[in-house]
């Protein structure tokens, strides 16, 4: 049985999650394969509804209902949220590692400074969110510096060595997992290779 071109086009352009979201928006069933979901969307369109089935038309419709950039529209239409790519921070995590991970993520999106600041604030949770609300407005760089200054954990060589001493291999842990856990402890500060 040949699959209609409109169904094939939807299946090629969108993930199953993206098709499920579209079906939800149209009030259609959300179970089944990609082909079944795309078929429901096409049938819904053919039954006299004004919704479109061409991928380009669908993206245009999504873009009209959103104020985000074209890249964001494409990602959202395929069922991937930007927040899935951004690390969150609550103040309990290693803030320097968060800054590096956040910088890596924003390079992928090629955002302007305003977008960086907005999304940096959106991923804040707990104490970090309260702290950000209490400081003056500034740039994304000022925000990162303020977070590092406030939440960076000052680690001494003694605390790292104490962590090494306390960390024992768990019974359900492989040797390589144990070694990687010890290396992670060593990354908290400047520990030479021999100490590890």
N, CA, C and O of each residue as an XYZ file, in Angstrom:
784
protein
N       0.844     -1.183      0.000
C       0.000      0.000      0.000
C       0.888      1.245      0.000
O       1.802      1.370      0.815
N       0.606      2.153     -0.919
C       1.371      3.394     -1.010
C       0.877      4.390      0.032
O      -0.323      4.544      0.259
N       1.829      5.050      0.647
C       1.511      6.066      1.649
C       1.425      7.406      0.934
O       2.323      7.749      0.165
N       0.355      8.175      1.172
C       0.226      9.485      0.522
C       1.431     10.383      0.824
O       2.031     10.317      1.897
N       1.761     11.219     -0.156
C       2.939     12.090     -0.051
C       2.861     13.029      1.151
O       3.880     13.306      1.783
N       1.666     13.519      1.473
C       1.540     14.448      2.603
C       1.873     13.755      3.925
O       2.444     14.374      4.823
N       1.520     12.480      4.046
C       1.845     11.727      5.260
C       3.346     11.473      5.326
O       3.966     11.629      6.378
N       3.921     11.081      4.196
C       5.365     10.834      4.135
C       6.133     12.101      4.497
O       7.118     12.049      5.234
N       5.676     13.242      3.974
C       6.349     14.517      4.249
C       6.324     14.842      5.739
O       7.336     15.259      6.301
N       5.173     14.652      6.379
C       5.083     14.904      7.820
C       5.977     13.948      8.606
O       6.629     14.354      9.568
N       6.007     12.682      8.199
C       6.826     11.682      8.892
C       8.315     11.989      8.773
O       9.075     11.759      9.713
N       8.731     12.507      7.623
C      10.147     12.820      7.418
C      10.577     14.059      8.196
O      11.709     14.137      8.671
N       9.687     15.009      8.323
C      10.055     16.291      8.910
C       9.907     16.353     10.425
O      10.537     17.195     11.065
N       9.088     15.479     11.016
C       8.804     15.587     12.441
C       9.048     14.279     13.166
O       8.878     13.194     12.610
N       9.449     14.407     14.413
C       9.588     13.235     15.265
C       8.201     12.783     15.686
O       7.210     13.476     15.455
N       8.143     11.626     16.298
C       6.867     11.133     16.793
C       6.312     12.094     17.851
O       5.110     12.355     17.898
N       7.204     12.614     18.693
C       6.784     13.556     19.736
C       6.171     14.815     19.121
O       5.160     15.319     19.611
N       6.783     15.321     18.050
C       6.240     16.497     17.370
C       4.856     16.230     16.796
O       3.973     17.085     16.865
N       4.671     15.043     16.231
C       3.361     14.676     15.689
C       2.338     14.510     16.813
O       1.178     14.891     16.656
N       2.761     13.946     17.939
C       1.860     13.798     19.088
C       1.406     15.167     19.571
O       0.226     15.363     19.862
N       2.336     16.117     19.660
C       1.972     17.471     20.101
C       0.976     18.119     19.148
O       0.044     18.799     19.578
N       1.178     17.903     17.855
C       0.257     18.469     16.866
C      -1.117     17.827     17.008
O      -2.136     18.515     16.944
N      -1.147     16.501     17.202
C      -2.427     15.812     17.398
C      -3.132     16.323     18.652
O      -4.345     16.528     18.647
N      -2.369     16.526     19.725
C      -2.949     17.078     20.955
C      -3.561     18.447     20.693
O      -4.665     18.739     21.153
N      -2.839     19.286     19.949
C      -3.324     20.637     19.651
C      -4.608     20.605     18.828
O      -5.452     21.493     18.943
N      -4.745     19.574     17.999
C      -5.936     19.450     17.152
C      -7.049     18.657     17.827
O      -8.138     18.531     17.269
N      -6.793     18.122     19.014
C      -7.793     17.329     19.717
C      -7.945     15.928     19.150
O      -9.014     15.327     19.258
N      -6.892     15.406     18.550
C      -6.914     14.071     17.956
C      -6.253     13.077     18.900
O      -5.578     13.464     19.854
N      -6.454     11.779     18.622
C      -5.817     10.728     19.402
C      -4.304     10.808     19.281
O      -3.775     11.199     18.240
N      -3.613     10.438     20.347
C      -2.152     10.568     20.356
C      -1.426      9.230     20.428
O      -0.212      9.202     20.627
N      -2.140      8.132     20.272
C      -1.471      6.833     20.307
C      -1.230      6.344     18.883
O      -1.904      6.766     17.944
N      -0.258      5.449     18.743
C       0.023      4.868     17.440
C       1.384      5.251     16.903
O       2.150      5.968     17.547
N       1.670      4.758     15.711
C       2.961      5.000     15.064
C       3.001      6.397     14.445
O       1.999      7.110     14.408
N       4.196      6.766     13.960
C       4.337      8.056     13.281
C       3.390      8.129     12.091
O       2.758      9.158     11.851
N       3.296      7.031     11.347
C       2.433      7.008     10.164
C       0.975      7.230     10.554
O       0.260      7.978      9.888
N       0.532      6.583     11.630
C      -0.851      6.753     12.077
C      -1.107      8.185     12.543
O      -2.153      8.761     12.242
N      -0.163      8.753     13.272
C      -0.319     10.131     13.751
C      -0.372     11.113     12.584
O      -1.230     11.995     12.545
N       0.555     10.953     11.627
C       0.563     11.828     10.449
C      -0.732     11.652      9.663
O      -1.292     12.623      9.154
N      -1.206     10.407      9.566
C      -2.467     10.135      8.870
C      -3.640     10.850      9.520
O      -4.504     11.385      8.825
N      -3.678     10.864     10.854
C      -4.759     11.571     11.563
C      -4.738     13.066     11.250
O      -5.782     13.686     11.048
N      -3.536     13.631     11.212
C      -3.416     15.066     10.926
C      -3.904     15.356      9.514
O      -4.621     16.332      9.294
N      -3.519     14.517      8.553
C      -3.946     14.697      7.162
C      -5.458     14.534      7.056
O      -6.119     15.347      6.409
N      -6.016     13.494      7.681
C      -7.469     13.275      7.644
C      -8.213     14.440      8.276
O      -9.258     14.860      7.780
N      -7.678     14.954      9.360
C      -8.288     16.101     10.021
C      -8.351     17.284      9.060
O      -9.347     18.006      9.014
N      -7.292     17.472      8.303
C      -7.238     18.559      7.336
C      -8.237     18.341      6.206
O      -8.908     19.279      5.776
N      -8.334     17.101      5.727
C      -9.238     16.785      4.614
C     -10.702     16.874      5.009
O     -11.564     17.073      4.153
N     -10.993     16.729      6.300
C     -12.384     16.715      6.741
C     -12.989     18.111      6.840
O     -14.017     18.306      7.489
N     -12.346     19.075      6.195
C     -12.922     20.415      6.140
C     -12.340     21.390      7.135
O     -12.748     22.551      7.161
N     -11.414     20.965      7.941
C     -10.773     21.874      8.879
C      -9.770     22.737      8.139
O      -9.262     22.348      7.088
N      -9.494     23.879      8.673
C      -8.616     24.833      8.010
C      -7.135     24.573      8.258
O      -6.283     25.240      7.670
N      -6.820     23.614      9.116
C      -5.418     23.343      9.419
C      -4.729     22.747      8.212
O      -5.349     22.024      7.432
N      -3.471     23.041      8.056
C      -2.716     22.588      6.892
C      -1.918     21.352      7.218
O      -1.667     21.049      8.385
N      -1.515     20.629      6.172
C      -0.718     19.427      6.383
C       0.659     19.554      5.765
O       1.545     18.766      6.099
N       0.875     20.507      4.884
C       2.216     20.675      4.332
C       3.154     21.150      5.424
O       2.777     21.980      6.251
N       4.352     20.638      5.436
C       5.320     20.967      6.471
C       5.579     22.464      6.520
O       5.590     23.052      7.602
N       5.784     23.079      5.387
C       6.039     24.521      5.347
C       4.888     25.312      5.932
O       5.102     26.264      6.681
N       3.652     24.920      5.591
C       2.483     25.597      6.141
C       2.389     25.388      7.653
O       2.036     26.300      8.401
N       2.710     24.177      8.080
C       2.668     23.879      9.506
C       3.679     24.734     10.264
O       3.357     25.292     11.313
N       4.892     24.837      9.742
C       5.905     25.669     10.386
C       5.489     27.131     10.408
O       5.717     27.831     11.395
N       4.872     27.599      9.313
C       4.394     28.979      9.279
C       3.327     29.204     10.342
O       3.308     30.246     10.996
N       2.436     28.225     10.517
C       1.384     28.343     11.521
C       1.977     28.382     12.924
O       1.539     29.166     13.766
N       2.964     27.546     13.171
C       3.625     27.549     14.471
C       4.336     28.871     14.693
O       4.297     29.427     15.791
N       4.994     29.381     13.638
C       5.744     30.630     13.755
C       4.815     31.797     14.072
O       5.183     32.686     14.840
N       3.607     31.808     13.487
C       2.673     32.896     13.748
C       2.213     32.892     15.200
O       1.911     33.948     15.757
N       2.156     31.712     15.818
C       1.697     31.637     17.199
C       2.836     31.771     18.201
O       2.614     31.660     19.406
N       4.041     32.009     17.720
C       5.203     32.092     18.604
C       6.028     33.317     18.249
O       6.046     33.751     17.097
N       6.702     33.865     19.229
C       7.558     35.024     18.971
C       9.019     34.641     18.899
O       9.885     35.511     18.806
N       9.306     33.347     18.943
C      10.700     32.909     18.941
C      11.276     32.897     17.541
O      10.559     33.091     16.559
N      12.588     32.666     17.456
C      13.297     32.662     16.183
C      12.929     31.451     15.348
O      12.324     30.505     15.852
N      13.294     31.474     14.058
C      12.981     30.377     13.144
C      13.587     29.060     13.635
O      12.958     28.009     13.514
N      14.818     29.109     14.194
C      15.432     27.891     14.703
C      14.600     27.309     15.835
O      14.406     26.096     15.906
N      14.110     28.164     16.715
C      13.286     27.692     17.819
C      12.001     27.078     17.305
O      11.543     26.063     17.831
N      11.408     27.683     16.275
C      10.184     27.153     15.689
C      10.433     25.760     15.136
O       9.638     24.848     15.364
N      11.529     25.590     14.413
C      11.845     24.281     13.846
C      12.029     23.241     14.940
O      11.528     22.123     14.817
N      12.743     23.591     16.011
C      12.975     22.638     17.090
C      11.672     22.308     17.800
O      11.397     21.142     18.083
N      10.869     23.323     18.090
C       9.613     23.085     18.784
C       8.667     22.248     17.936
O       7.964     21.386     18.464
N       8.640     22.490     16.629
C       7.764     21.735     15.740
C       8.155     20.271     15.701
O       7.305     19.409     15.477
N       9.404     19.984     15.911
C       9.866     18.596     15.919
C       9.756     17.978     17.312
O      10.198     16.847     17.514
N       9.182     18.688     18.264
C       8.939     18.140     19.583
C      10.110     18.240     20.541
O      10.146     17.513     21.533
N      11.066     19.113     20.280
C      12.220     19.261     21.151
C      12.163     20.649     21.777
O      12.122     21.652     21.065
N      12.159     20.705     23.077
C      12.124     21.977     23.783
C      13.545     22.484     24.003
O      14.465     21.700     24.236
N      13.713     23.776     23.930
C      15.015     24.382     24.178
C      15.481     24.049     25.589
O      16.673     23.853     25.829
N      14.536     23.987     26.517
C      14.897     23.694     27.904
C      15.504     22.304     28.070
O      16.189     22.044     29.059
N      15.258     21.403     27.107
C      15.886     20.078     27.156
C      17.393     20.175     26.979
O      18.123     19.282     27.409
N      17.868     21.244     26.354
C      19.289     21.416     26.082
C      20.004     22.274     27.109
O      21.234     22.276     27.165
N      19.260     22.995     27.914
C      19.883     23.933     28.844
C      19.997     23.335     30.239
O      19.035     22.757     30.746
N      21.160     23.468     30.860
C      21.323     22.964     32.222
C      20.640     23.902     33.216
O      20.666     25.121     33.048
N      20.036     23.331     34.239
C      19.417     24.151     35.283
C      20.419     24.350     36.415
O      21.403     23.621     36.542
N      20.138     25.356     37.227
C      21.002     25.609     38.391
C      20.138     26.080     39.547
O      19.247     26.913     39.379
N      20.417     25.531     40.723
C      19.673     25.922     41.915
C      20.577     26.522     42.987
O      20.101     27.024     44.005
N      21.882     26.465     42.748
C      22.828     26.973     43.728
C      23.526     25.852     44.469
O      24.527     26.083     45.147
N      23.006     24.631     44.346
C      23.623     23.480     45.012
C      24.685     22.825     44.133
O      25.582     22.147     44.635
N      24.582     23.030     42.824
C      25.507     22.409     41.879
C      26.813     23.197     41.800
O      26.949     24.272     42.383
N      27.756     22.637     41.071
C      29.021     23.327     40.796
C      28.725     24.439     39.791
O      28.475     24.168     38.617
N      28.755     25.675     40.246
C      28.361     26.806     39.411
C      29.313     27.002     38.237
O      28.880     27.408     37.159
N      30.593     26.723     38.425
C      31.553     26.881     37.321
C      31.266     25.873     36.211
O      31.351     26.204     35.028
N      30.929     24.650     36.595
C      30.573     23.633     35.598
C      29.293     24.041     34.876
O      29.160     23.824     33.671
N      28.340     24.638     35.619
C      27.101     25.089     34.991
C      27.381     26.180     33.966
O      26.817     26.163     32.872
N      28.247     27.128     34.312
C      28.583     28.222     33.389
C      29.176     27.662     32.103
O      28.802     28.086     31.010
N      30.094     26.715     32.227
C      30.714     26.116     31.038
C      29.670     25.387     30.203
O      29.649     25.523     28.980
N      28.806     24.616     30.853
C      27.773     23.871     30.125
C      26.775     24.819     29.460
O      26.334     24.576     28.337
N      26.420     25.906     30.165
C      25.489     26.879     29.600
C      26.103     27.573     28.387
O      25.429     27.764     27.375
N      27.384     27.952     28.485
C      28.068     28.586     27.347
C      28.076     27.659     26.138
O      27.849     28.101     25.011
N      28.337     26.381     26.368
C      28.344     25.404     25.282
C      26.970     25.317     24.632
O      26.855     25.277     23.407
N      25.930     25.289     25.458
C      24.568     25.198     24.931
C      24.195     26.427     24.115
O      23.609     26.299     23.040
N      24.528     27.621     24.611
C      24.110     28.827     23.901
C      24.880     29.027     22.607
O      24.394     29.697     21.696
N      26.073     28.456     22.514
C      26.804     28.528     21.245
C      26.051     27.772     20.158
O      26.058     28.178     18.996
N      25.406     26.679     20.533
C      24.640     25.893     19.563
C      23.471     26.691     18.995
O      23.128     26.551     17.821
N      22.859     27.529     19.834
C      21.680     28.277     19.412
C      22.010     29.598     18.728
O      21.142     30.186     18.083
N      23.239     30.075     18.856
C      23.670     31.343     18.252
C      22.747     32.495     18.665
O      22.258     33.247     17.822
N      22.520     32.617     19.971
C      21.626     33.626     20.493
C      22.301     34.984     20.604
O      23.523     35.095     20.699
N      21.457     36.017     20.588
C      21.904     37.373     20.881
C      22.002     37.511     22.396
O      21.505     36.657     23.130
N      22.637     38.576     22.864
C      22.862     38.765     24.299
C      21.565     38.760     25.102
O      21.522     38.211     26.203
N      20.513     39.364     24.565
C      19.247     39.412     25.286
C      18.675     38.010     25.479
O      18.181     37.686     26.559
N      18.739     37.172     24.431
C      18.255     35.794     24.550
C      19.044     35.033     25.614
O      18.475     34.265     26.390
N      20.355     35.252     25.641
C      21.207     34.567     26.620
C      20.765     34.912     28.035
O      20.649     34.034     28.891
N      20.519     36.190     28.273
C      20.116     36.641     29.600
C      18.750     36.072     29.980
O      18.554     35.604     31.102
N      17.821     36.117     29.051
C      16.468     35.623     29.324
C      16.495     34.139     29.663
O      15.910     33.714     30.659
N      17.170     33.358     28.839
C      17.185     31.915     29.084
C      18.031     31.546     30.297
O      17.738     30.556     30.968
N      19.063     32.312     30.589
C      19.839     32.053     31.808
C      18.938     32.211     33.028
O      19.019     31.426     33.972
N      18.086     33.220     33.005
C      17.175     33.435     34.131
C      16.080     32.372     34.185
O      15.609     32.024     35.268
N      15.673     31.856     33.030
C      14.614     30.842     32.997
C      15.050     29.497     33.578
O      14.213     28.736     34.064
N      16.331     29.199     33.536
C      16.786     27.898     34.036
C      17.170     27.947     35.513
O      17.627     26.947     36.068
N      16.990     29.092     36.146
C      17.298     29.223     37.567
C      16.215     28.557     38.405
O      15.031     28.599     38.071
N      16.644     27.949     39.490
C      15.727     27.329     40.440
C      16.210     27.626     41.848
O      17.371     27.983     42.047
N      15.335     27.481     42.818
C      15.705     27.574     44.227
C      16.444     28.842     44.606
O      16.035     29.950     44.258
N      17.548     28.656     45.330
C      18.331     29.783     45.845
C      18.915     30.624     44.721
O      19.004     31.846     44.846
N      19.315     29.985     43.624
C      19.882     30.738     42.498
C      18.842     31.687     41.915
O      19.163     32.824     41.568
N      17.602     31.227     41.806
C      16.528     32.067     41.271
C      16.268     33.258     42.203
O      16.114     34.390     41.744
N      16.222     32.995     43.502
C      16.007     34.074     44.474
C      17.161     35.072     44.433
O      16.947     36.281     44.515
N      18.383     34.560     44.306
C      19.552     35.435     44.236
C      19.485     36.333     43.004
O      19.747     37.532     43.098
N      19.138     35.767     41.858
C      19.081     36.534     40.610
C      18.034     37.633     40.704
O      18.236     38.728     40.177
N      16.917     37.354     41.369
C      15.886     38.382     41.531
C      16.354     39.516     42.434
O      15.854     40.636     42.334
N      17.311     39.231     43.314
C      17.751     40.244     44.273
C      18.867     41.148     43.747
O      19.199     42.146     44.386
N      19.447     40.813     42.596
C      20.552     41.631     42.082
C      20.053     42.583     41.004
O      18.966     42.427     40.450
N      20.903     43.584     40.730
C      20.573     44.550     39.677
C      20.537     43.870     38.326
O      21.202     42.858     38.104
N      19.771     44.427     37.450
C      19.728     43.916     36.079
C      21.065     44.194     35.412
O      21.676     45.238     35.644
N      21.510     43.282     34.603
C      22.766     43.454     33.896
C      22.811     42.519     32.704
O      21.786     41.991     32.272
N      23.981     42.327     32.193
C      24.142     41.449     31.037
C      24.244     40.001     31.493
O      24.306     39.705     32.686
N      24.259     39.117     30.519
C      24.403     37.691     30.800
C      25.763     37.417     31.432
O      25.884     36.533     32.280
N      26.783     38.164     31.030
C      28.124     38.000     31.592
C      28.139     38.448     33.054
O      28.726     37.775     33.902
N      27.492     39.586     33.354
C      27.396     40.054     34.739
C      26.676     39.025     35.604
O      27.056     38.783     36.749
N      25.639     38.428     35.042
C      24.873     37.420     35.767
C      25.753     36.217     36.107
O      25.726     35.726     37.236
N      26.529     35.747     35.136
C      27.406     34.595     35.381
C      28.449     34.914     36.447
O      28.719     34.093     37.323
N      29.039     36.117     36.370
C      30.037     36.508     37.372
C      29.413     36.571     38.764
O      30.015     36.124     39.740
N      28.205     37.125     38.852
C      27.529     37.219     40.144
C      27.211     35.830     40.698
O      27.372     35.586     41.894
N      26.761     34.923     39.832
C      26.469     33.556     40.280
C      27.726     32.848     40.777
O      27.706     32.181     41.811
N      28.811     32.999     40.034
C      30.069     32.358     40.441
C      30.530     32.923     41.777
O      30.942     32.178     42.667
N      30.457     34.242     41.913
C      30.896     34.877     43.157
C      30.047     34.415     44.342
O      30.568     34.199     45.436
N      28.744     34.266     44.121
C      27.839     33.898     45.207
C      27.875     32.404     45.536
O      27.877     32.033     46.709
N      27.904     31.554     44.526
C      27.706     30.123     44.749
C      28.943     29.246     44.556
O      28.888     28.041     44.797
N      30.055     29.838     44.124
C      31.239     29.008     43.922
C      31.703     28.446     45.262
O      31.868     29.170     46.244
N      31.904     27.156     45.265
C      32.342     26.492     46.481
C      33.859     26.572     46.560
O      34.562     26.101     45.665
N      34.349     27.156     47.612
C      35.793     27.265     47.805
C      36.289     25.929     48.347
O      35.949     25.540     49.464
N      37.081     25.241     47.561
C      37.550     23.910     47.925
C      39.043     23.967     48.199
O      39.820     24.472     47.388
N      39.426     23.449     49.336
C      40.845     23.380     49.669
C      41.364     21.984     49.373
O      40.590     21.042     49.204
N      42.650     21.866     49.313
C      43.284     20.573     49.085
C      42.912     19.599     50.200
O      42.733     18.406     49.955
N      42.798     20.102     51.405
C      42.455     19.246     52.547
C      41.058     18.645     52.398
O      40.856     17.468     52.697
N      40.090     19.449     51.938
C      38.734     18.904     51.774
C      38.683     17.871     50.656
O      37.938     16.895     50.746
N      39.465     18.077     49.611
C      39.503     17.096     48.520
C      40.105     15.784     49.017
O      39.576     14.707     48.739
N      41.201     15.876     49.746
C      41.830     14.660     50.265
C      40.930     13.961     51.287
O      40.926     12.733     51.370
N      40.181     14.723     52.051
C      39.216     14.135     52.986
C      38.110     13.409     52.214
O      37.681     12.326     52.614
N      37.653     14.001     51.117
C      36.650     13.344     50.268
C      37.199     12.054     49.679
O      36.490     11.051     49.599
N      38.465     12.078     49.267
C      39.114     10.850     48.773
C      39.109      9.770     49.859
O      38.799      8.608     49.598
N      39.457     10.179     51.073
C      39.566      9.223     52.172
C      38.211      8.595     52.507
O      38.129      7.397     52.779
N      37.145      9.410     52.488
C      35.811      8.919     52.833
C      35.172      8.090     51.731
O      34.359      7.209     52.009
N      35.529      8.364     50.490
C      34.874      7.689     49.351
C      35.402      6.269     49.212
O      36.572      6.053     48.896
N      34.534      5.320     49.448
C      34.878      3.906     49.319
C      34.125      3.325     48.128
O      33.077      3.831     47.725
N      34.674      2.269     47.585
C      34.022      1.598     46.455
C      32.747      0.921     46.955
O      32.767      0.179     47.937
N      31.637      1.191     46.262
C      30.358      0.581     46.615
C      30.308     -0.835     46.064
O      30.981     -1.153     45.083
N      29.515     -1.675     46.691
C      29.458     -3.080     46.266
C      28.864     -3.244     44.874
O      29.249     -4.156     44.142
N      27.940     -2.383     44.504
C      27.309     -2.487     43.182
C      27.994     -1.612     42.131
O      27.436     -1.379     41.058
N      29.181     -1.137     42.430
C      29.909     -0.215     41.563
C      31.094     -0.934     40.919
O      31.843     -1.641     41.593
N      31.255     -0.748     39.611
C      32.404     -1.354     38.933
C      33.667     -0.562     39.269
O      33.597      0.567     39.755
N      34.817     -1.171     39.002
C      36.094     -0.494     39.281
C      36.220      0.792     38.469
O      36.680      1.814     38.979
N      35.812      0.735     37.207
C      35.928      1.941     36.375
C      34.994      3.041     36.865
O      35.361      4.215     36.821
N      33.785      2.690     37.334
C      32.882      3.699     37.879
C      33.491      4.350     39.122
O      33.393      5.562     39.312
N      34.113      3.536     39.954
C      34.765      4.048     41.163
C      35.900      5.006     40.801
O      36.036      6.071     41.403
N      36.708      4.627     39.823
C      37.826      5.479     39.399
C      37.311      6.802     38.851
O      37.864      7.859     39.154
N      36.238      6.747     38.033
C      35.675      7.981     37.485
C      35.089      8.859     38.587
O      35.175     10.084     38.512
N      34.495      8.246     39.604
C      33.962      9.016     40.731
C      35.097      9.715     41.476
O      34.960     10.864     41.896
N      36.211      9.015     41.634
C      37.371      9.616     42.299
C      37.949     10.756     41.454
O      38.358     11.786     41.988
N      37.978     10.565     40.143
C      38.458     11.633     39.251
C      37.559     12.856     39.340
O      38.032     13.992     39.287
N      36.249     12.614     39.476
C      35.308     13.728     39.611
C      35.586     14.510     40.893
O      35.528     15.740     40.902
N      35.882     13.801     41.963
C      36.255     14.477     43.213
C      37.525     15.291     42.992
O      37.629     16.424     43.461
N      38.488     14.713     42.280
C      39.741     15.408     42.003
C      39.560     16.660     41.171
O      40.353     17.596     41.274
N      38.508     16.688     40.335
C      38.248     17.862     39.492
C      37.756     19.055     40.297
O      37.721     20.175     39.786
N      37.375     18.828     41.550
C      36.898     19.930     42.383
C      38.005     20.932     42.658
O      37.727     22.077     43.016
N      39.228     20.528     42.501
C      40.364     21.409     42.740
C      41.532     20.961     41.896
O      41.368     20.186     40.953
N      42.686     21.436     42.226
C      43.887     21.090     41.467
C      44.636     19.982     42.200
O      45.433     20.239     43.102
N      44.362     18.751     41.793
C      45.018     17.594     42.392
C      45.873     16.947     41.320
O      45.405     16.687     40.212
N      47.131     16.688     41.655
C      48.015     16.083     40.657
C      47.620     14.630     40.388
O      46.937     13.997     41.193
N      48.057     14.128     39.260
C      47.700     12.790     38.790
C      48.115     11.705     39.787
O      47.383     10.731     39.968
N      49.265     11.853     40.431
C      49.754     10.843     41.369
C      48.855     10.711     42.590
O      48.707      9.617     43.134
N      48.252     11.813     43.025
C      47.363     11.762     44.187
C      46.091     10.994     43.882
O      45.497     10.380     44.768
N      45.679     11.030     42.628
C      44.474     10.299     42.248
C      44.742      8.817     42.301
O      43.850      8.018     42.015
